[in-house]
Amino acid sequence: MNKNLKHIYTAALLAFTLVFTSCHTTKVVTGTLTGAHPEKARFESVVQNNYQYDALQSKVKYSLGKTSLNGKMCLESGNRLCMQVNAPIIGFEVARVEASQESVLLVDKYDKMYTILELANLYDIKDINGHEMEALECIMLGRIYIPGRGQATSKDYSKLTWTTPSLADGKQGYSEGLYKGKDYRILYAIDENGRLVSTLLAVGGKTARWEYSDYQEVEQGQWVPTQEFITITNADNKEISAGLKLTNPSFGESTWRDFEANDSYNKVSIKDIGNRIKSLTK
């Protein structure tokens, strides 16, 4: 097994991990949103970008340290997230993740094995049970999600505790909105232009931080972040991080084809796939 192929399995594991870190016409922001109390204006700028769509599709470049891998992504509104990883140079698909409202499918095409996991058995945050895909859409699109309520609207401003720390030069920093659950917290940071720049989830001693940049207008008044960087830290303070770069994202009808296992594939446990990935990435 060559080194590049080992990185492919790391990317597949990363995509799988990202799924579990759980994410109308808009007002285009010009200038900066500052003043005595900028938090509400910035919050409203983010929620005004909650446009409706059928599917967002894009080519994706995954970055893992010095290694970059290509693939594709499709986010079907309210339905599923699909992520594909291709082999370097040759370009054929070697791994994929499909997350639906009920389950997650993880496929290792190189070793011809797959596993299916029920979402109800995986999430630690009970407030989002039954709404996992909506939370995941918000995470992917740089939106604010309020557990128990859904995608944030202008009426949800008071659900968060807001601060705008001052910087060393006296200027205003990012506005931060904190949502506290029973055994978790979510911290959102919004910049002076009214763009969500990060989402931080902390639960059970683990954290997942998703950072957004390079917002692109896909259609008039509809913006998506095309650069996303993810850092996941476990209870032992060990980190795994990676980046996603979307290229030519577009809205429209989904062209993603479901994975169908034939007789050459074996259905295995997540532990089996995890052990296989671990052995290849040492």
C-alpha positions as CSV (number, residue, x, y, z in Angstrom):
1,M,0.0,0.0,0.0
2,N,1.6,3.3,-1.0
3,K,1.7,6.4,1.1
4,N,-0.8,8.4,-1.0
5,L,-3.4,5.6,-0.6
6,K,-2.9,5.6,3.1
7,H,-3.8,9.3,3.1
8,I,-7.0,8.5,1.2
9,Y,-8.2,6.4,4.1
10,T,-7.3,9.2,6.5
11,A,-9.5,11.4,4.5
12,A,-12.3,8.9,4.5
13,L,-12.1,8.7,8.3
14,L,-12.0,12.4,8.6
15,A,-15.1,12.8,6.4
16,F,-16.8,10.2,8.7
17,T,-15.7,12.1,11.8
18,L,-17.0,15.4,10.4
19,V,-20.5,13.9,10.0
20,F,-20.6,13.2,13.7
21,T,-19.5,16.7,14.9
22,S,-22.6,17.6,14.8
23,C,-25.1,22.0,10.2
24,H,-35.2,33.3,0.8
25,T,-33.5,36.0,-0.6
26,T,-30.6,37.4,1.5
27,K,-29.4,40.8,2.4
28,V,-25.9,41.4,1.0
29,V,-23.7,43.0,3.6
30,T,-21.6,46.0,2.7
31,G,-19.3,47.8,5.0
32,T,-18.9,46.8,8.6
33,L,-21.4,46.2,11.4
34,T,-20.0,48.1,14.4
35,G,-21.3,50.5,17.0
36,A,-22.2,50.3,20.7
37,H,-24.1,47.0,20.3
38,P,-23.1,45.3,17.0
39,E,-24.1,41.8,18.1
40,K,-27.8,41.9,17.0
41,A,-27.0,43.4,13.6
42,R,-24.4,40.8,12.9
43,F,-26.7,38.0,14.0
44,E,-29.5,39.2,11.8
45,S,-27.0,39.4,8.9
46,V,-26.2,35.7,9.3
47,V,-29.8,34.5,9.6
48,Q,-30.9,36.6,6.6
49,N,-28.6,34.3,4.5
50,N,-30.9,31.3,5.2
51,Y,-32.0,30.8,1.6
52,Q,-33.9,27.8,0.3
53,Y,-32.3,25.3,-2.1
54,D,-32.6,21.8,-3.4
55,A,-29.0,20.7,-3.6
56,L,-25.5,22.2,-3.3
57,Q,-22.9,20.4,-5.3
58,S,-19.2,21.1,-5.6
59,K,-15.8,19.6,-6.3
60,V,-13.8,19.4,-3.1
61,K,-10.1,19.5,-2.2
62,Y,-9.4,17.9,1.2
63,S,-6.2,19.0,2.9
64,L,-4.4,16.9,5.5
65,G,-1.1,18.4,6.5
66,K,0.9,18.6,3.3
67,T,-1.3,16.1,1.5
68,S,-4.2,17.2,-0.7
69,L,-6.9,14.9,-2.1
70,N,-9.7,15.6,-4.5
71,G,-13.3,14.5,-4.4
72,K,-16.9,15.7,-4.6
73,M,-19.6,16.7,-2.2
74,C,-23.4,17.0,-2.5
75,L,-25.6,18.5,0.2
76,E,-29.3,17.7,-0.4
77,S,-31.5,20.0,1.6
78,G,-33.2,18.2,4.4
79,N,-32.2,14.8,3.0
80,R,-28.5,13.8,3.0
81,L,-24.8,14.8,2.8
82,C,-22.6,12.8,0.4
83,M,-18.8,13.0,0.4
84,Q,-16.5,11.2,-2.1
85,V,-12.7,10.8,-2.0
86,N,-10.8,10.0,-5.2
87,A,-7.4,8.3,-5.6
88,P,-4.6,10.8,-6.5
89,I,-3.5,11.0,-10.2
90,I,-5.7,8.2,-11.3
91,G,-8.8,9.9,-10.0
92,F,-11.2,7.0,-9.4
93,E,-13.4,6.9,-6.2
94,V,-11.9,4.9,-3.3
95,A,-14.1,6.0,-0.4
96,R,-17.4,7.7,0.4
97,V,-19.6,8.8,3.2
98,E,-23.4,9.2,2.8
99,A,-25.3,10.7,5.8
100,S,-29.1,10.6,5.7
101,Q,-31.7,11.5,8.2
102,E,-31.7,8.0,9.6
103,S,-28.2,6.6,9.2
104,V,-24.6,7.0,8.0
105,L,-23.1,4.8,5.3
106,L,-19.2,4.5,5.2
107,V,-17.7,2.7,2.2
108,D,-14.2,1.5,1.7
109,K,-14.1,0.8,-2.0
110,Y,-10.5,-0.4,-2.0
111,D,-11.1,-3.2,0.5
112,K,-14.7,-3.8,-0.7
113,M,-16.3,-3.3,2.6
114,Y,-18.9,-1.0,4.1
115,T,-20.8,-0.3,7.3
116,I,-24.1,1.4,8.2
117,L,-24.7,3.2,11.5
118,E,-28.0,4.4,12.9
119,L,-27.9,8.1,13.8
120,A,-30.2,7.5,16.9
121,N,-27.4,5.4,18.5
122,L,-24.6,7.9,17.8
123,Y,-25.4,11.4,19.0
124,D,-24.6,12.5,22.5
125,I,-26.8,15.6,22.2
126,K,-30.4,14.5,22.7
127,D,-31.7,18.0,21.8
128,I,-31.0,17.4,18.1
129,N,-32.4,13.8,17.9
130,G,-34.5,13.6,14.8
131,H,-33.0,16.9,13.4
132,E,-29.4,15.7,12.7
133,M,-29.5,16.6,9.0
134,E,-30.7,20.1,9.7
135,A,-27.9,20.7,12.2
136,L,-25.4,19.2,9.7
137,E,-26.6,21.6,7.0
138,C,-26.1,24.6,9.2
139,I,-22.6,23.5,10.0
140,M,-21.7,23.0,6.3
141,L,-23.3,26.3,5.1
142,G,-22.1,28.6,7.9
143,R,-25.4,29.0,9.6
144,I,-26.5,29.2,13.2
145,Y,-28.4,26.2,14.6
146,I,-30.4,26.4,17.9
147,P,-30.9,22.9,19.4
148,G,-34.5,22.1,20.0
149,R,-35.6,24.9,17.6
150,G,-33.7,24.4,14.4
151,Q,-32.1,26.8,12.0
152,A,-31.9,30.2,13.7
153,T,-34.3,33.0,12.8
154,S,-34.3,36.7,13.9
155,K,-36.5,35.7,16.8
156,D,-33.7,33.5,18.3
157,Y,-31.3,36.3,19.1
158,S,-32.1,36.1,22.9
159,K,-31.4,32.3,22.9
160,L,-27.7,33.1,22.9
161,T,-25.6,35.0,25.3
162,W,-23.7,37.7,23.4
163,T,-20.3,39.5,23.8
164,T,-18.1,41.5,21.5
165,P,-14.6,41.5,23.0
166,S,-12.4,44.5,22.3
167,L,-9.0,43.9,20.6
168,A,-5.7,45.2,21.9
169,D,-5.9,48.2,19.5
170,G,-9.3,49.2,20.9
171,K,-11.3,48.0,17.9
172,Q,-14.2,45.6,18.2
173,G,-13.5,42.0,17.7
174,Y,-15.8,39.2,16.6
175,S,-19.3,39.1,18.2
176,E,-19.7,35.7,20.0
177,G,-23.0,34.1,20.8
178,L,-23.0,31.2,23.3
179,Y,-25.7,28.6,23.6
180,K,-25.6,26.5,26.7
181,G,-27.2,23.0,26.8
182,K,-27.5,20.7,29.7
183,D,-24.2,19.0,29.1
184,Y,-22.8,20.9,26.1
185,R,-22.2,24.3,24.7
186,I,-22.1,25.9,21.2
187,L,-20.2,29.1,20.6
188,Y,-20.7,31.1,17.3
189,A,-18.3,33.9,16.2
190,I,-19.5,36.5,13.7
191,D,-17.2,39.0,12.0
192,E,-17.7,42.8,11.5
193,N,-19.2,42.1,8.0
194,G,-21.9,39.8,9.4
195,R,-20.4,36.5,8.3
196,L,-20.2,33.5,10.6
197,V,-16.5,32.7,10.9
198,S,-16.6,29.8,13.4
199,T,-18.8,27.3,15.2
200,L,-17.4,25.6,18.3
201,L,-19.1,22.5,19.8
202,A,-18.0,21.3,23.2
203,V,-19.5,18.1,24.7
204,G,-18.1,15.4,27.1
205,G,-14.6,16.8,27.2
206,K,-14.4,16.9,23.4
207,T,-14.5,19.9,21.1
208,A,-15.1,20.4,17.4
209,R,-14.3,23.7,15.9
210,W,-15.4,24.6,12.3
211,E,-13.9,27.7,10.8
212,Y,-15.3,29.4,7.6
213,S,-13.8,31.9,5.1
214,D,-13.8,33.0,1.5
215,Y,-17.6,33.4,1.2
216,Q,-18.7,33.1,-2.4
217,E,-22.0,34.3,-4.0
218,V,-23.3,31.2,-5.7
219,E,-26.4,32.9,-6.9
220,Q,-27.6,36.4,-6.4
221,G,-27.9,37.1,-2.7
222,Q,-26.9,33.5,-1.8
223,W,-23.5,33.1,-0.1
224,V,-21.6,30.0,1.0
225,P,-18.2,29.6,2.6
226,T,-15.8,27.9,0.2
227,Q,-12.9,27.5,2.6
228,E,-13.6,25.4,5.8
229,F,-11.1,24.2,8.4
230,I,-12.0,21.7,11.0
231,T,-10.2,20.8,14.3
232,I,-11.5,18.0,16.5
233,T,-10.0,17.6,20.0
234,N,-10.6,14.6,22.2
235,A,-10.7,14.4,26.0
236,D,-6.9,13.6,26.0
237,N,-6.2,16.8,24.1
238,K,-5.3,15.0,20.9
239,E,-6.2,16.7,17.7
240,I,-7.2,15.8,14.2
241,S,-7.6,18.7,11.7
242,A,-8.2,19.1,8.0
243,G,-9.5,21.6,5.5
244,L,-12.2,21.6,2.8
245,K,-12.0,23.8,-0.2
246,L,-15.1,24.0,-2.5
247,T,-14.5,24.6,-6.2
248,N,-17.3,25.9,-8.4
249,P,-20.2,25.2,-6.0
250,S,-23.6,25.4,-7.6
251,F,-27.2,24.9,-6.7
252,G,-29.6,22.7,-8.6
253,E,-31.0,19.2,-8.8
254,S,-28.8,16.5,-7.2
255,T,-26.9,14.3,-9.6
256,W,-25.6,12.0,-6.8
257,R,-26.1,8.3,-7.3
258,D,-26.7,6.0,-4.3
259,F,-24.1,3.5,-3.4
260,E,-25.3,-0.1,-4.0
261,A,-23.2,-2.9,-2.6
262,N,-22.9,-5.9,-4.9
263,D,-21.7,-9.4,-4.0
264,S,-18.1,-8.4,-3.9
265,Y,-18.7,-6.1,-0.9
266,N,-18.7,-7.3,2.7
267,K,-20.8,-5.6,5.4
268,V,-18.6,-5.1,8.5
269,S,-18.7,-3.2,11.8
270,I,-17.4,0.3,12.3
271,K,-14.7,-1.2,14.5
272,D,-13.4,-3.3,11.5
273,I,-13.2,-0.3,9.2
274,G,-11.6,1.8,12.0
275,N,-9.0,-0.8,12.6
276,R,-8.3,-1.0,8.8
277,I,-7.9,2.7,8.5
278,K,-5.7,2.8,11.6
279,S,-3.4,0.2,10.3
280,L,-3.0,2.1,7.0
281,T,-2.3,5.5,8.5
282,K,0.5,4.5,10.9
